[in-house]
Amino acid sequence: MYRNKIEDLKLWKESKNRKPLIIRGARQVGKTWLMKEFGKNYYEKCAYINFDDNTRMKNLFEEDFDLNKIIQGLKIESGVNIEPQNTLIIFDEIQETPKALKALKYFCENANEYHIISAGSLLGVAMHQGTSFPVGKVDFLNLSPLSFIEFIDALGENDLLDILKRNDFDLINVFSTKFKEYLKLYYYIGGMPEAVNSYIQEKNLVEVRNIQNKLLEAYEQDFSKHAPNNIVPRIRALWNNIPTQLAKENKKFIYGLVKEGARAREYELALSWLIDCGLVYQINRVNSNKIPLSAYQDFSAFKLYLLDVGLLSAMSGIDDKTILEGNEIFEEFKGSLTEQFVLCQLRECTNLNVFYWSSDTGTAEIDFITQIGKHTIPIEVKACENLQSKILKSFINKYDSKINIRTSMSNYRQEEKLINIPLYSIGNIEKIIQKGL
């Protein structure tokens, strides 16, 4: 299995302004694997330290911030003779020892020759609960589940991967049937590494679903174990309501569907907790097409998505035949899965800020809108090959929008002011648009 974030780690290693790195991401997206794989392939030695239930490390960092003493302790703990020029130091589950997190500041300021990567489950939550955080003294890298491009790579489809990465639409169009088959498979499996690896090894979709359900159970256990008791019921209610919200034609999040008469303020902390965990993506509404889009956010109107399309299909109880054979249930729900898929690809394959647009009356909505360079880019999502785009065309006429994207099961085509990108290529949106500018 290959993760594209390895390329970002290589750039971090070679950077003259390198700081200790924190990898952020939800539980089980592959943070530990990525750190170890990077250490194994790009350093002579790797000193791995796991802080989970590790009293020795808590005591080591409790004393003071004598970095020489800390390095000596890390050598003993890891069994590795740490040398700054050839050793990667990994701090896993670093949130379990808040003073180790704070120590990253001193490594940045006084011992920057050491290469340190850290990660932890629920690290985002720890950062917002008063944990002393080294602001400005660390670099960040966000890790999500495998994108569709990484999924094709993991399946060993090297030739399909090659034409997909090169945006060779002449060949992509020829083999569109294969891409559509894999896309449906990805809707079911998603990008959680354990689920993908299980499918690669056993080709058993029932076992894939078992893994996804166990992961969903583990997330719910985290709610009870780590969240304040008074907001756990609200976290659980929000979490379990997301499939219902996405099944609506208008996917704006409505608190009244969580609980009759519910108010936003009742659920603010619960929502923040889910976002900080990396389990939920919040996409805010904008009511303008001006740059920068971020200046026109309406924070009271938003859509919520899960971190992974496979987990959405698992939470929704959709079986493999429903998705792969495309029966009536999938036909009804595929718009939700497709929109979830597109949002995940935009998050996993790009660094774009993503919003959605709707009219002031709420009668017209563009699924997503983003900004590339000096251009705003509306993105309309179609679950099948239906290319009718009345709302998008109305948006184009209203704002005289120059670059507009429709993503669907249809082949790549470029019309006046409108580009149709196949769903399986949407992760390459930046390269596709920049090539045409």
C-alpha atoms as one frame of an Amber mdcrd trajectory, in Angstrom:
protein
   0.000   0.000   0.000   1.326   3.429  -0.946   0.195   6.749   0.521   0.712
   9.952  -1.424   1.532  11.799   1.803   4.950  10.122   1.654   5.830  12.779
  -0.926   4.933  15.533   1.560   7.061  13.831   4.210  10.020  13.738   1.833
   9.680  17.493   1.287   9.466  18.006   5.043  12.666  16.012   5.580  14.609
  18.118   3.082  13.216  21.489   4.175  15.709  23.981   5.579  12.955  25.339
   7.828  11.879  21.936   9.097  10.076  21.861  12.441   8.777  18.893  14.444
   5.819  17.509  12.494   2.364  16.635  13.815   0.203  14.316  11.710  -3.493
  14.927  12.255  -6.252  12.496  11.352  -9.009  10.298  12.724  -8.371   6.983
  14.439  -7.365   4.169  12.066  -6.599   6.283   8.979  -3.021   4.949   8.951
  -0.965   7.511  10.870   1.256   4.977  12.647   1.821   2.968   9.463   2.735
   6.113   7.521   5.291   7.258  10.116   6.932   3.842  10.364   6.951   3.328
   6.598   8.590   6.718   6.103  11.194   5.979   8.769  11.958   2.548   7.293
  12.428   3.778   3.733  14.032   7.203   4.143  16.207   6.971   7.280  18.948
   4.639   8.416  17.307   4.284  11.823  13.882   4.826  13.323  13.241   5.359
  17.048   9.580   4.587  17.711   8.060   5.709  21.031   4.451   4.933  21.949
   3.151   7.123  24.780  -0.052   5.155  25.336  -0.083   3.881  28.934   3.665
   4.540  29.117   4.568   5.656  32.633   8.298   5.806  31.861   7.793   8.424
  29.149   5.422  10.456  31.315   8.084  10.548  34.000  10.818  11.409  31.495
   8.999  14.511  30.281   7.654  15.400  33.717  11.034  16.325  35.165  12.097
  19.230  32.981  12.954  20.023  29.381  16.625  19.064  29.461  16.812  17.881
  25.851  20.056  15.945  26.345  18.443  13.977  29.150  15.297  13.434  27.070
  17.301  12.149  24.078  19.172   9.774  26.372  15.843   8.511  27.725  14.456
   8.067  24.214  17.528   6.016  23.259  16.949   3.695  26.198  13.197   3.393
  25.576  13.481   2.704  21.829  16.718   0.692  21.904  18.008   2.868  19.055
  21.180   4.972  19.156  19.592   8.252  18.064  21.777  10.368  15.802  20.284
  13.572  14.392  21.677  13.111  10.887  20.190   9.685  10.186  17.431   8.890
  12.698  13.701   9.547  12.577  12.115   9.933  16.028   8.425   8.957  16.154
   6.155  10.018  19.018   2.927   8.011  18.750  -0.181   8.744  20.841   1.595
  11.894  21.971  -1.600  13.362  23.430  -1.244  10.886  26.318   1.751  12.894
  27.564   0.895  16.593  27.150   4.368  17.687  28.240   5.881  15.716  25.365
   3.676  17.787  23.072   4.933  20.934  24.764   8.533  19.700  24.419   8.264
  19.952  20.628   8.674  23.708  21.087  12.075  23.221  22.719  13.196  20.786
  20.065  12.252  23.374  17.446  14.094  26.204  19.184  17.128  24.426  20.635
  17.607  21.080  18.870  16.206  21.473  15.383  18.742  18.999  14.012  16.530
  16.147  15.247  13.843  14.840  12.901  10.651  14.319  14.934   7.215  13.202
  13.739   4.287  12.807  16.124   0.676  11.711  15.925  -2.157  10.604  18.142
  -5.766   9.561  18.205  -8.066  12.375  19.356  -5.110  14.756  19.157  -7.416
  17.485  17.831  -9.569  17.132  20.935  -6.537  17.308  23.230  -5.388  20.485
  21.488  -8.701  22.154  22.335  -8.914  21.021  25.953  -6.233  23.247  27.405
  -3.241  21.082  26.479  -0.174  23.297  26.208   0.415  23.507  22.488   3.593
  24.715  20.720   1.949  27.311  18.484   4.189  28.258  15.561   6.827  25.701
  16.532   5.497  22.687  14.630   4.537  21.727  11.091   1.251  19.946  10.331
   0.228  17.234   7.916  -3.364  16.032   7.594  -3.991  12.367   6.836  -7.323
  11.068   5.566  -8.488   7.641   4.372  -7.143   6.402   1.032  -8.368   8.435
  -1.914  -9.826   6.707  -4.975  -6.481   7.152  -6.748  -4.668   5.459  -3.847
  -7.349   2.753  -3.872  -6.618   1.946  -7.537  -2.913   1.858  -6.643  -3.546
  -0.506  -3.721  -5.478  -2.876  -5.995  -2.402  -3.163  -8.206  -4.066  -1.668
 -11.283  -0.885   0.081 -12.381  -1.908   0.824 -15.969  -5.263   2.294 -14.940
  -3.443   4.273 -12.256  -1.018   5.661 -14.831  -3.667   7.030 -17.201  -5.725
   8.330 -14.269  -2.801  10.273 -12.787  -1.830  11.651 -16.217  -5.412  12.707
 -17.006  -5.149  10.829 -20.303  -8.844  11.167 -21.074  -8.603   9.496 -24.471
  -7.641   6.247 -22.729  -9.721   6.947 -19.613 -12.810   7.212 -21.823 -11.961
   3.897 -23.504 -11.761   2.147 -20.127 -14.540   4.098 -18.419 -16.469   0.881
 -17.687 -13.575  -0.425 -15.586 -13.297   2.849 -13.694 -17.043   2.822 -12.991
 -16.821  -0.732 -11.614 -13.987   0.249  -9.282 -15.811   3.429  -8.289 -18.834
   1.438  -7.116 -16.496  -0.905  -5.264 -14.901   2.115  -3.578 -18.335   3.423
  -2.582 -18.721   0.189  -0.602 -15.168  -0.325   0.721 -14.087   3.289   1.086
 -10.549   4.219   2.040 -10.045   3.069   5.625  -6.729   1.147   5.393  -7.865
  -1.950   7.296 -10.947  -2.344   5.102  -8.926  -1.859   1.900  -6.209  -4.274
   3.012  -8.793  -6.897   3.965 -10.355  -6.720   0.502  -6.962  -6.983  -1.181
  -6.087 -10.068   0.872  -9.413 -11.919   0.900 -11.760 -10.327  -1.665 -14.511
 -10.810   0.920 -16.959  -7.902   1.062 -18.789  -9.346   4.060 -15.547  -9.182
   6.052 -15.008  -5.617   4.818 -18.390  -4.652   6.241 -17.563  -6.406   9.538
 -14.383  -4.338   9.813 -16.284  -1.117   9.081 -18.946  -1.914  11.682 -16.302
  -2.675  14.314 -14.599   0.614  13.513 -17.894   2.473  13.881 -18.372   0.760
  17.259 -14.870   1.836  18.300 -15.672   5.443  17.420 -18.808   5.304  19.565
 -16.777   3.841  22.420 -14.422   6.819  22.071 -17.390   9.116  22.646 -18.057
   7.570  26.042 -14.401   7.158  26.967 -13.006  10.550  26.035 -15.824  13.108
  25.710 -17.377  14.948  28.683 -20.274  12.882  30.009 -22.818  15.650  29.585
 -22.338  15.887  25.798 -21.932  12.183  24.941 -25.660  11.668  24.116 -25.570
  14.696  21.812 -22.377  13.530  20.086 -23.973  10.146  19.479 -27.215  11.701
  18.241 -25.397  13.988  15.782 -23.140  11.205  14.559 -25.942   8.731  13.900
 -28.104  11.362  12.217 -25.648  12.236   9.443 -26.871   9.560   6.974 -30.420
  10.863   7.423 -29.286  14.427   6.745 -27.393  13.409   3.603 -30.373  11.440
   2.294 -32.389  14.682   2.017 -32.596  16.486  -1.300 -31.487  19.664   0.459
 -28.493  18.519   2.517 -28.219  21.574   4.755 -27.913  20.272   8.308 -31.165
  20.693  10.248 -30.964  20.256  14.022 -34.686  19.558  14.169 -34.052  16.209
  12.480 -31.700  15.226  15.300 -34.292  15.989  17.951 -37.571  17.809  17.629
 -37.166  21.403  18.766 -33.359  21.107  18.994 -31.318  24.323  18.881 -27.840
  24.875  17.483 -26.398  26.045  20.804 -27.362  22.720  22.418 -25.145  20.833
  19.993 -22.215  23.217  19.441 -19.809  21.369  21.758 -20.848  17.971  20.427
 -20.257  19.095  16.849 -16.874  20.618  17.719 -15.848  17.348  19.347 -16.675
  15.318  16.219 -14.823  17.792  13.999 -11.768  17.862  16.280 -11.669  14.043
  16.158 -11.500  14.187  12.376 -14.676  12.096  12.101 -16.826  14.779  10.488
 -16.255  17.421   7.832 -18.262  20.650   8.126 -18.835  22.490   4.845 -20.177
  26.016   5.302 -22.502  27.902   2.986 -21.400  30.968   1.028 -23.890  33.385
  -0.478 -21.564  35.052  -2.960 -19.206  34.206  -5.802 -16.559  36.744  -4.802
 -12.942  36.188  -3.793 -12.014  35.194  -1.159 -14.894  32.812  -0.644 -13.948
  32.392   3.013 -15.009  35.998   3.656 -18.583  35.205   2.654 -19.246  32.180
   4.852 -22.557  31.778   6.609 -21.541  29.818   9.705 -25.161  29.140  10.637
 -25.778  27.113   7.460 -23.638  24.063   6.748 -23.566  20.459   5.583 -21.934
  17.592   7.490 -20.138  14.642   5.907 -18.387  11.606   7.338 -14.656  11.101
   6.862 -15.175   8.145   4.500 -17.709   7.067   1.888 -17.385   3.405   2.884
 -18.321   4.236   6.464 -21.373   6.130   5.199 -22.514   3.076   3.242 -21.933
   0.928   6.351 -23.857   3.299   8.641 -26.676   3.401   6.090 -26.891  -0.391
   6.017 -26.392  -0.677   2.260 -25.153  -4.147   1.267 -22.702  -4.980  -1.501
 -25.297  -6.143  -4.058 -27.246  -2.914  -3.634 -24.229  -0.822  -4.614 -22.487
  -3.088  -7.107 -25.619  -4.189  -8.950 -27.337  -0.820  -8.707 -30.813  -1.811
  -7.562 -33.584   0.585  -6.566 -32.279   1.320  -3.051 -28.909   2.380  -4.426
 -30.628   4.434  -7.111 -32.393   6.396  -4.366 -29.351   6.824  -2.126 -26.546
   7.100  -4.667 -26.753  10.902  -4.721 -25.744  10.930  -1.058 -22.870   8.484
  -1.587 -21.683  10.393  -4.649 -21.669  13.762  -2.910 -19.873  12.186   0.061
 -17.346  10.658  -2.337 -16.651  13.950  -4.113 -16.176  15.856  -0.866 -13.722
  13.210   0.399 -11.693  13.370  -2.817 -11.486  17.153  -2.593 -10.291  16.820
   1.018  -7.895  13.910   0.408  -6.325  14.937  -2.910  -6.178  18.732  -2.649
  -5.554  21.525  -0.152  -8.570  23.465  -1.372 -11.026  25.164   0.956 -14.454
  23.769   0.095 -17.847  25.433   0.644 -21.284  25.144  -0.888 -23.415  27.876
  -2.431 -27.132  28.452  -2.122 -29.408  31.330  -3.013 -30.747  33.565  -0.268
 -34.154  31.952  -0.663 -32.647  28.468  -0.450 -34.386  27.374  -3.644 -31.137
  26.883  -5.601 -27.966  25.143  -4.444 -24.562  24.292  -5.900 -23.164  21.187
  -4.207 -19.660  22.600  -3.705 -17.694  25.708  -4.541 -13.968  26.283  -4.162
 -11.254  28.676  -5.230  -8.266  27.937  -7.454  -5.985  30.913  -7.962  -8.094
  33.932  -8.854 -11.033  31.822  -9.969 -14.021  30.581  -8.003 -15.033  27.100
  -9.154 -18.614  25.879  -8.654 -18.906  22.079  -8.675 -22.166  20.325  -9.468
 -22.298  16.628  -8.561 -24.286  14.159 -10.649 -24.602  10.544  -9.528 -25.159
   9.164 -13.029 -24.850  10.302 -16.643 -27.659  12.851 -16.514 -26.036  16.057
 -17.741 -28.933  18.443 -17.127 -27.502  21.352 -15.114 -30.259  23.931 -14.783
 -29.104  25.346 -11.446 -25.456  25.466 -12.529 -26.400  27.216 -15.772 -28.456
  29.712 -13.791 -25.442  30.297 -11.501 -23.212  30.870 -14.546 -25.641  33.403
 -15.989 -26.030  35.212 -12.653 -22.330  35.546 -11.862 -20.771  35.233 -15.331
 -18.650  32.448 -13.849 -15.731  31.607 -16.164 -14.809  28.070 -15.009 -17.528
  25.678 -13.923 -17.355  21.985 -13.125 -19.906  19.243 -13.442 -18.714  15.852
 -12.202 -20.663  12.769 -13.245 -20.407   9.249 -14.634 -20.082  10.731 -18.131
 -16.795  11.022 -19.978 -14.590  14.105 -19.881 -15.828  16.889 -22.095 -15.234
  20.604 -22.269 -17.965  22.952 -23.371 -18.177  26.719 -23.249 -17.591  27.681
 -19.591 -18.428  24.132 -18.470 -16.132  21.124 -17.958 -17.492  17.654 -17.221
 -14.965  15.722 -15.128 -15.663  12.009 -14.596 -16.282  11.249 -10.931 -13.251
   8.982 -10.795 -11.014  11.892 -11.905 -12.368  14.576  -9.548  -9.340  14.189
  -7.246  -7.262  15.673 -10.087  -9.414  18.794 -10.370  -6.531  21.210  -9.741
  -4.317  19.759 -12.496  -7.226  19.565 -14.917  -8.233  23.184 -14.413  -4.692
  24.570 -14.289  -3.909  22.843 -17.580  -6.848  24.615 -19.176  -6.074  28.070
 -17.777
